[in-house]
Amino acid sequence: MSKSRDKQSDAAGADPGADVYHQHFSVAFDYPVHFTRKVFDPENDLLVRMVNRLGEKRVHRAAVYVDSGLHEAQGDLVGKIKEYFHRHPNELELAGAPQVVLGGEAAKNGWQVVEEVMWTLGNLHLDRQSYVIAVGGGAMLDMMGFATSLVHRGLRLIRVPTTVLGQNDAGVGVKNGMDEHGMKNFVGTFAPPFAVLNDFEFLTGILLAGQRSKGPAKEIRVVSSRNNHGKLHIAFRCFSA
Ligand SMILES: NC(=O)c1ccc[n+]([C@@H]2O[C@H](COP(=O)([O-])OP(=O)(O)OC[C@H]3O[C@@H](n4cnc5c(N)ncnc54)[C@H](O)[C@@H]3O)[C@@H](O)[C@H]2O)c1
């Protein structure tokens, strides 16, 4: 942040002799968006590398949240996450048992779920160097991003998007929000994640819109490119079985 002190001029219409401090700050954010498979397989060290990516040598505390719709579809996921932490004791510690949290648009409808998440994070005594790992669809990620951006003015959030829209849009950007006052995304913040881990395996079983009559996708191809402004574009093409 830089400050400069100017005398305002009469031409600017200000009180002559008034002191003005012009404050300016800019903050650069960068975060990796990874593509992987079986992110919670203990042999996959991507998550471990991510929590260590700033070179801090310690065991990292993390709270993990799983989208309820995903939990219904993959009942063994919470067990896999616990096992992952169990197998990486020198790098990772679960701050509490992984929480299943409401998924879908209802998750971001009003303050209720946001508050529940915030109070849980407070009770777990997470600090600004702790991690929140959110595994779920775009709506749950929006809600989790909003809640974590408010606690201590922002915790480190690792997003693991589990829907197509989550992996190509909601999960990779810097916006979050919730629906309130009768308006979609009426309340929200800009809060870049610490990292994004796109795991293709989460998409495998989803019946994609427009494909319901044809059954689940057999193959999903992903093409990424950057436009002239450096914005990342990710395109998904689905092929039926
Ligand atoms: N922040 C942003 O930049 C941004 C960008 C685009 C969209 N969004 C938001 O994303 C939301 C839509 O996200 P969405 O399309 O991912 O839908 P969604 O999050 O509503 O998920 C749809 C359903 O799928 C379930 N689910 C999630 N993963 C699953 C899986 N792997 N298997 C089975 N079920 C699963 C969810 O529980 C939910 O019931 C909207 O609220 C939209 O506003 C945000």
Ligand as a Chemical Component Dictionary entry (heavy atoms), coordinates in Angstrom:
data_LIG
# 
_chem_comp.id                   LIG 
_chem_comp.type                 NON-POLYMER 
_chem_comp.pdbx_formal_charge   0 
_chem_comp.three_letter_code    LIG 
# 
loop_
_chem_comp_atom.comp_id 
_chem_comp_atom.atom_id 
_chem_comp_atom.alt_atom_id 
_chem_comp_atom.type_symbol 
_chem_comp_atom.charge 
_chem_comp_atom.model_Cartn_x 
_chem_comp_atom.model_Cartn_y 
_chem_comp_atom.model_Cartn_z 
_chem_comp_atom.pdbx_ordinal 
LIG N1  N1  N 0  -19.019 -18.224 -8.433  1  
LIG C1  C1  C 0  -19.045 -18.314 -9.737  2  
LIG O1  O1  O 0  -18.218 -17.758 -10.441 3  
LIG C2  C2  C 0  -20.125 -19.151 -10.381 4  
LIG C3  C3  C 0  -20.077 -19.383 -11.766 5  
LIG C4  C4  C 0  -21.069 -20.178 -12.327 6  
LIG C5  C5  C 0  -22.080 -20.723 -11.552 7  
LIG N2  N2  N 1  -22.097 -20.477 -10.201 8  
LIG C6  C6  C 0  -23.142 -21.049 -9.355  9  
LIG O2  O2  O 0  -23.071 -22.473 -9.413  10 
LIG C7  C7  C 0  -24.351 -22.986 -9.075  11 
LIG C8  C8  C 0  -24.686 -24.134 -9.978  12 
LIG O3  O3  O 0  -23.680 -25.124 -9.807  13 
LIG P1  P1  P 0  -23.832 -26.613 -10.367 14 
LIG O4  O4  O 0  -24.256 -26.604 -11.778 15 
LIG O5  O5  O -1 -22.568 -27.305 -10.020 16 
LIG O6  O6  O 0  -25.076 -27.204 -9.581  17 
LIG P2  P2  P 0  -25.295 -27.502 -8.022  18 
LIG O7  O7  O 0  -24.141 -27.091 -7.212  19 
LIG O8  O8  O 0  -26.629 -26.939 -7.695  20 
LIG O9  O9  O 0  -25.327 -29.099 -7.998  21 
LIG C9  C9  C 0  -26.420 -29.785 -8.589  22 
LIG C10 C10 C 0  -26.755 -31.037 -7.750  23 
LIG O10 O10 O 0  -25.725 -32.010 -7.898  24 
LIG C11 C11 C 0  -25.282 -32.479 -6.613  25 
LIG N3  N3  N 0  -23.911 -32.917 -6.847  26 
LIG C12 C12 C 0  -22.744 -32.219 -6.797  27 
LIG N4  N4  N 0  -21.726 -32.992 -7.222  28 
LIG C13 C13 C 0  -22.241 -34.206 -7.541  29 
LIG C14 C14 C 0  -21.684 -35.428 -8.068  30 
LIG N5  N5  N 0  -20.379 -35.521 -8.410  31 
LIG N6  N6  N 0  -22.509 -36.483 -8.237  32 
LIG C15 C15 C 0  -23.828 -36.388 -7.974  33 
LIG N7  N7  N 0  -24.429 -35.252 -7.494  34 
LIG C16 C16 C 0  -23.619 -34.181 -7.311  35 
LIG C17 C17 C 0  -25.548 -31.302 -5.687  36 
LIG O11 O11 O 0  -25.759 -31.737 -4.348  37 
LIG C18 C18 C 0  -26.846 -30.735 -6.265  38 
LIG O12 O12 O 0  -27.951 -31.432 -5.745  39 
LIG C19 C19 C 0  -25.336 -21.826 -9.148  40 
LIG O13 O13 O 0  -25.718 -21.450 -7.853  41 
LIG C20 C20 C 0  -24.522 -20.716 -9.797  42 
LIG O14 O14 O 0  -24.919 -19.425 -9.361  43 
LIG C21 C21 C 0  -21.137 -19.713 -9.612  44 
# 
loop_
_chem_comp_bond.comp_id 
_chem_comp_bond.atom_id_1 
_chem_comp_bond.atom_id_2 
_chem_comp_bond.value_order 
_chem_comp_bond.pdbx_ordinal 
LIG N1  C1  SING 1  
LIG C1  O1  DOUB 2  
LIG C1  C2  SING 3  
LIG C2  C3  SING 4  
LIG C2  C21 DOUB 5  
LIG C3  C4  DOUB 6  
LIG C4  C5  SING 7  
LIG C5  N2  DOUB 8  
LIG N2  C6  SING 9  
LIG N2  C21 SING 10 
LIG C6  O2  SING 11 
LIG C6  C20 SING 12 
LIG O2  C7  SING 13 
LIG C7  C8  SING 14 
LIG C7  C19 SING 15 
LIG C8  O3  SING 16 
LIG O3  P1  SING 17 
LIG P1  O4  DOUB 18 
LIG P1  O5  SING 19 
LIG P1  O6  SING 20 
LIG O6  P2  SING 21 
LIG P2  O7  DOUB 22 
LIG P2  O8  SING 23 
LIG P2  O9  SING 24 
LIG O9  C9  SING 25 
LIG C9  C10 SING 26 
LIG C10 O10 SING 27 
LIG C10 C18 SING 28 
LIG O10 C11 SING 29 
LIG C11 N3  SING 30 
LIG C11 C17 SING 31 
LIG N3  C12 SING 32 
LIG N3  C16 SING 33 
LIG C12 N4  DOUB 34 
LIG N4  C13 SING 35 
LIG C13 C14 SING 36 
LIG C13 C16 DOUB 37 
LIG C14 N5  SING 38 
LIG C14 N6  DOUB 39 
LIG N6  C15 SING 40 
LIG C15 N7  DOUB 41 
LIG N7  C16 SING 42 
LIG C17 O11 SING 43 
LIG C17 C18 SING 44 
LIG C18 O12 SING 45 
LIG C19 O13 SING 46 
LIG C19 C20 SING 47 
LIG C20 O14 SING 48 
# 
